[in-house]
């Protein structure tokens, strides 16, 4: 199976899935059953010998594979599943199934996937990774590597299994959005969806499910998170210990509203669980990664550098006007969400403070204010993580054409 292209697969009985209407999605004879196939077929002979016991008469599931070579009839609706061949991309030939029963809806800008119910009776589904079973009446997110078992009635089921984000997802995104597929979208296009959205039209509280880990620090981990009922993507900061979940960071972020600062969404504390700080998901490379020649990004010219500095100084000026000091401005914490025109976001307020007076050393070596380095040298021995700028020092490294302060002398 060309698993690097696979978005999801559907497993079920051949009588249900084997219609000629589904020919474009059928797996060719001899092709691997699934991207995670371990090579030992559960339908073949036993590797341990039969000891005189006849092999069970098992019928392998019929499999349809939906890849980045396929586009749905209606890109807004997604891949429609039901028994009406005129309405559906995937035909399930059984009278117990609605004409248009459900859709697998792609959200390429968020790298997420949701099941959307279209049946007046709802769609009964069990989600393996979320360990959750429910009657879906609107939408429900499917996590990476998750299997959703769909029950249409007694002994009438299919499995929808999602895998990782396909390798050519950006190229597919361009075609899905109706752009020129021979010219995949750049950062400017991929960064359009940075505005925080409301979670859903109903009054149910949002539920954020951690997905891929984005980073880890001494006191917290940051995950890409999916809102369960909408499939919208956010960043989730999970504090390692309850005492580390201080109120200062979410309280500061909640009152900061600036186009070049990551946006606050929610702060959630549930008994017996790590506190969750939910923020907008800022998509794009940070400057440290962007400026690394091994990553192959196009170089920044001086006009780009001026734009980055102007936006960063604008953000820092706004912070100081709100009596907030970031205390850890560095290329790792500046995300390039658009390349043309340049648009950046300042992230990670874990060391920020709104106190009038502070003396704790914190931050990152080589990216702190000169007076702090002088004070550190005179009062304390050098330490890899022991810096705390008395003022923010927002300058990218020398690779961007800007010389950073050298604290070696």
N, C-alpha and C positions, 0 to 999 in steps of 0.2 A: 504493500500500500504506500502511495506517495504521501506519507504522513505529514511531511513538511507543508503540504497544501491543505490538509484536512481541517475543516472548521468544526464539523460534527458528523456523527454517523447515527443511523437509525437501524435497530435490530428488531426483528419480529418474524412471524411466520411468512413463508413464501406466498401462501394464499392471500395474505393481507397486503404484502409489499411488492409482489412480483408482477404487477400490471406493466404492460408495455409503456404506459405513460411515464413510468419511472426509469426507463432504460438509461437515461443520461447519468443516473446516480448509481447504477448497479456496479458491484465489484466484479471484475473479470474473473473467470475461472482460474484457480491457482494463485490468485492474488492473496496477500496476507489478510488475515481477518481483521486485525486492528493494529494501530500503531504500538500498543503495549503488549502485543503477542509475545509470549515468552518462548515460543518455538516448540512447545509441547502441546499439541492439539488436544483439547478436551473431548473431541469427537473421534479421534483416531484410536489405534490400538494401545493397550497399556504397555508402558515401558517396563513393568515388573513381571510380566508373564501372567497367563490366565489361571494357572493352577487348576485347570479343568472347569473354570467358571466361564460360561459364554459371555461375550461382550454385550453390554446393554445396547439396545437399538435406539441410539440418540440421533436426532435430526438437527444438524447445525442450523443456527438462526440465519435467516436471510438478511443481508446487510446492504443498506444504501449509504453511500458516502457523499457528503456535500463538501465541496472544496472551493478554493478560490478561483477555479475555472468556471464556477456556476454563479449566475445572478438570478435573483427571484423575479417573477413577473412584475410584482409591485415592490419596489425597493423600500417604500415606507412601511409596508405591511410585513415584509420579510418572507421567508419560505413558508407558504401556507400549506397546511396539512388537513386533508378531509376527503370526502368521497365524490365531490363534484370536480370533474377533470377540467372544467372551464375556469374554475375559481382557484384551483390548487396547483402548486408546484409539485407536491408529493401526494400521490393518490393512495388512499387506504380504502380498498374495495369491500365495504361491509355496511349494511343498512343501519347498524347501531351507531355509526359514526356520523356526525353532522356534516353537512355539505362543506362548510368551512369550519373546522373544529378548533384548531389552534394554529399558531404560527411561531416559528423560531425567528425572532426578530434580532437583527444585528445592529449594534451600535458601534460602528467602526471607529468613530472619533474617541470613544471611551474604551475600546478593546473589550467590550463586554457583550453579553448575549442574554436575552430574556425569552421566556415562554409567554406568549400572549394568548389568552383564552378568547375564542370567538363563538363558543357554544352557549346557548341560553341556560344550559344546565351546569356549566362550569366544567373544568377539566381536573380530574383527580390525579395528583402527581406526588411521587416520593423522591426526595432529593438526597443522594447518597452522602455527599460530603457535609452537607448542612444537617444531616440526620433529622430531616423534617418532612412530614407528610401533610398535605393540605388539598382542599378543593380550590383550585386557582380560578378566580372569577375575573381578574384583571391581568396583571403581569407578575412574573416571579423570575428572579435572576438565576442563571445557571453558572456556577463557578467553573474555573478551569479544572479540567480532569474530572468533572463531576458527571454522574449518570442520573438522569431523571427518568423514572419508570412511570409511564402513562397508562392508566387503566381506563378503558372505554366501557368495560362491562365484565361480566364473568368470563374468565379465560380469554379475554381480548385485550392484549397489552402490547406495547412497544417500548423499547428503551431508546432514549436520546442521549448520546454520550458526547460530551464536549472534550476537546483536547486543548493543548496550549495555543497561544496566538500563532497563526501560520507565519512562516518565514517571510512571505511576500505580502504581508498584510497592508503595508502602506500603498503598494501598487494596486492592490485590490480595492482599497479605500478610494483611490482616485476613480476607478471604474464604477464603483458603487455610487459615488457622488456625481457621476456623469462628467468627470473631467477627462483630459487626455491621458489614457492609460500608458502611453509611451513616454510621458513625462510625469513621473510620480510626484506627489505633493511634497513641497519643501516644508521647513519648520513653520513658515508663516501660515500655511494652510493647516498643518497639524495643530497649531497652537490657537486656533480660533475658539475652541471650546474651553475657555478658562473662566467663564462667568459662573458663579455659584448659582445653581438652580434649586427650586423647591423640590422636595423629595417626592410628593405625590399629591393628587387632588383630594384624596380622602383624608379623614381626620386621624387615621391610624398613625402611631408614632413610628418614625423611621427606624430601621434596623440595619446597622452597618456590619458587614461581614469581612474580616481581613482576608486579603488575597496574597499577592506577592509582596515579600519584604523589600522595602526600598533602602533601608539603612538602619544602623544600630549604633547607639551611643552608650555612655556609662549608665544612664538612668532610664533610657527609654528605647523603644524600637518604633520605626515608622513603616507602615504598610500601605500599599494600595488597597483601598477598601471599596466594596460594592454595596450599594444600598439594595437590600433584598427585594423590595417591591417595585423598583423602577429600573434597576440595572445601572443607575448613574454612578459615576466613579468619584471617589474622594480620597484624600490622604488621611490616614488614621495614625495618631501617635499613641502608643500604649506604654504607660509608665510601668517600670519593672516592679516597683514596690509602692504600696499606698502612700508612704510618707514622701515619696518623690513626686507624687501628683499634686504639686503645689498649685494654688489657685492663681498665682501671679501671671503665669504665661497665658492661660485662656482669658483671664480678665483683661489683659493688655490687648491681646489679639482682637477681642470682641469689639473694642472701641477704635480699632485702627481700620480705616477704610481708605485705601490708596491704591491706584492702579498698578503700582510697582511693588506692592507688599502682598504676600499670601493672605487670602481671605479666611476669616473664621467662619465656621458653620455651626458647631455645637460642642458642648462639653458634657460628657456623660459619666456618671459614677453609679455603678451597680454593685450591690453588696456581694462580696466574695469574688469580684472580678477587677482586673486592672482598670484604672480610669482611662477614658478615651477622649482625646482631643481630636475633633473632626475638622478638617480644613479642606479648602479646594485642592484638587489634584492638579498640580502644575506640571504640565507635560513639556519635556524638552531636556537637553543636556545642561548640566551646570557648567560654569565657565572653566573650572578645572579640567573637566573632560573635553570640553570643546576646544580648549587651547592645546591639548595634547596632540602632537602631530600624528601619533600612531592611530588615532581615531578617524583620521581622514576628513575632518570637516574643512570647508573652505576658510582660508585665513581672513581675519578681520583687518580692514583697512583703518586709517586714522579717523575717518568719519564715523565708522562703527564704534571705535573706542570712545570717541567724544560722546556719542549717543548713550553708550553704556554708562559712562561716568556721569553724564547729565541726569540720567534716570536714577542712578544710585544716589547721587547727591540730593536730588529732589526727594527721594524716599527718606534719606537720613534727616534732611531738614524737617520733613513732616514728623518723623519720630521724635526729634528733639523738641519740636513745638508741642508735642503731646506729652513731654516729660518722660520719654522712654529712650533708653540707651540699649542698643542691640548687643554689643560686647563680643560679637563673634563674626564680624563681616570679613568674608574671605571668598575666593572663587567658588569653593564648594557650596556656598550658601547663596549664590547668585545664579538663577536659572534663566537660560535663554529660551523664552517661549516662542519667539518669532525671529527669523533671520532677516527678512526683508519686508517691511522695515523692522529695525531692531526693537525688540520689546523684552524687558527683563522683569523678574520678580525676586524680591528678597525673601528668603525663607529661613526657617529654624530660629525660633525665638526662645529656645530653651535656656539661654544664659541672659536674656534681656531682663532689665529691671526698670522700675519706675521710682526707685528710691532716690531721695535727694542726695544722700551721702552713702558711698559704698567703697570698700577697700579690698574686696576679695579678688585674688588673682584668678583669672579664668580667660578662656579664649583659645586661640591657636597661634603657635609660634610663627614668627615672620609676618604676621598680619595684625600687629597691635601698635598702639601709639608709641612714638619714641620716648615720651616722658615716662611711660610705664616701664619700658625696658630699662631705662636708667635707674628708676626707683627699684626695680626688681634686682638689678645687679648690685646695688648698694645695700639692700636690706635682706635679700633672700638668695639662696643658690639657684642657678638656672634649673628649670624643670620643664619637661616636654609639654605638659598641659597646664602650667601655672602662669597664666597671664590673664589680665583683666584690664582692657583699655579704659582709661578715664574718659576718653571720648572715642567715638567710632572713627575708624580710619578706613574709608571705603575706596581702596585702590587695588585693582587687579594686579597680577604679577607681571614681571618684565616681559613675558612672552606676548603680552597684548600690546607692547610698546610703551608701557608705563613702568618705571622703575619703582619697585617696592622698597620699603625701608629695610636696611640691612642692620640687624642687631648684633652682628658678629664683632663690631668694633666699639 
